[in-house]
């Protein structure tokens, strides 16, 4: 059986600091959904809820301070289409101590939220420098954070995990990436 992708729930607009392409507007994202035949897409710009205390130091405060509620809601209202569900959401990080950057109140106001537990390029914010230095450390951090997030009473019908085993785990180093995946699977 062939795997078919029929949705895209991880799309950043120009409003997310990682996507500065001015043409990446909600209207263009809806056009992308139309062109690809996707019945569901989600706008998930990076976000840190200002009501959730953010650990100081490391990468987070510099990146997230301006990506607050007022910033991401500028994309609203999202354009509508008769056959495409266009969800408003965000991508939030889980810090190295298990803090998720969104309050229950903000989560309730969104259609879909991605939680990233694997932004391991964000040393001293999402992972300690010691753990980030080795495949064993990264695998341990990934498994610990996965257990933490899965133990939370989240509305899983509208929450997903962003790039769980993607390149953010290893910084794009294929050998390190394979080593982390083998360790996560319990191999040595």
N, C-alpha and C positions, 0 to 999 in steps of 0.2 A: 504494500500500500504506500502510495506516495504522500508525503506530508505537504499539506497545503496551508499557506498563511492567508488568513482572511481578515486580519485586523492589524493595526499598529497602535500600541498603547504606550509608546515611548517616543514622543516627538517634542523637540524643543523649538520654540519660536525665536525670533531675533531678540526677544526680551530676556532670554537666558544667557548668562555671561559666557557659556560655552558655545553659543551659536550667534555670532554677530552678523550673519548674512541678512541684510535688510529685506530681501525678498521672502524670507521665511515668516510670513504673516499667517494669521488664522485663515484668511481666504485662500492663500496658496496651499496650506495644509489640507483644506477641504478639497481643493482641486486635485491634490495628490491622491486623496482617498477615492475620488471619482475615477481618476485615471487608472488606479490599481484595482478598482472594483472592491474596495474594502467597505463593508457595511458599518464598521466601527473604527474610529480613531480617537486618540486622546492627546490633548495638549498637556504636556507634563514638564513645564519649565522648572528649573531648580528653585528651591524655596526653603527658607528656614522661618518658622513661625516666631515672630518677635515675642510672643508670650511664653515661649519655651526657653529657659536659660541656656545660653550657649557657652560651652567651655572656652575659656580664653587661651590664647596661644595656638600654635600650629596654624594650619591652613584655613580653617573654617571662618573665623570672623572676617578676614579680608574678602573672602568669596561671597559669603552669605549676607552680610550686613545690608546691602542694597537690594537683595532679592527677597523682600518681605511681602506681606499680604498686599499692601497698596501697589507694589510693583507688579505682581503677577496678575492681579485682577484688572489691570489696564487692558488686558486682552478681551475682556468681556464687553458686550455679549458676543459669544461665538456665532459665526454665521451658521445658518441652518440649511438643511437639505432634506428632501422628501424621503430618501432611502438610506441616508447615512446618519448614524448616531455620532455626534461630535462631543466628546466628553471633556469637561474642564477639570484639570487636576494639577498635580505637581510631582516632582521627584525630590524626596527628602533623604537626608543622610541619617545613619545611626553612628553615633560617636563611639570612640573606643571604650567608653564606660557604659554603653547601652542606651544612651539618650536618643530618642527619635525626635527629629526636628519639627514635629507638628502636634498641636493640641487636639484633643477630641472634638472641640468646638469647630476648629478649622477643617478637620477631616470631614465632619458632617456637612460642611458647605461645599465639598468637592464631589465630583462624580467618580474620580479614580485617583489613587495615589500610589506611586512607586516608592518603595523604600530601598535605598542602596545600603547594603552591608559590606560592599566590596570596593569602595573607593580607596584602595590602598595606596594610591599616589598622594593621598592627603595625610601624610605622616604627622603624628602627634595630634590629630583630630579624629580620624577614624581608625587608626592603628598606631601602636607605639612604634618608635624608631627601632627598638630592639626586635619586635616581631616582624617589622617590615624588612629587616635585613636578611631573612632566610626563608626558604620555602616552607620549612617546618613551622616557623612563626606565623607566616601568612595562612597556612592551612589551619593551624590552631585557632587563630583569630576568626577566620571565616566560619569554622564549625561552631565556635562559641557564640558568635553573633547570630548565626542561623538559629541556634537553640533559643537564644534570647528573644528574637523576633517572633518565632513560631509559638512561644509560650505566652505571648501577649494576647489579651482579649480584643483583637482588632476586627473590624468588619471585613472579613476576608472576601466577601462578594465584591468589594471595590478597592482592594489593596493587592498589589503585586510586588515582586522583588525585582529590582533592576539589575541587569547584567551580572547575575549571580556568579558565573564562572567565566566572565568575559575578560578582556584585556586589562581592565582596571585592576584586577587581582595581581597581575605580574608586570605591568608597565609595558606590555608588548613583547617581552622576552619569551620566545617560544619554549626554550628549554626550561626556564623557571615556571612558566605556565603549566607545562606538562608535569613537572615535579609537584607543584601544588595540587593539581587534580589527582595525581596518584596518591598523594598523602591523604587527601579528603576521602578518597575511596578506601583508605585503610591499607594501601600498598606501601612498600618501602622502596 
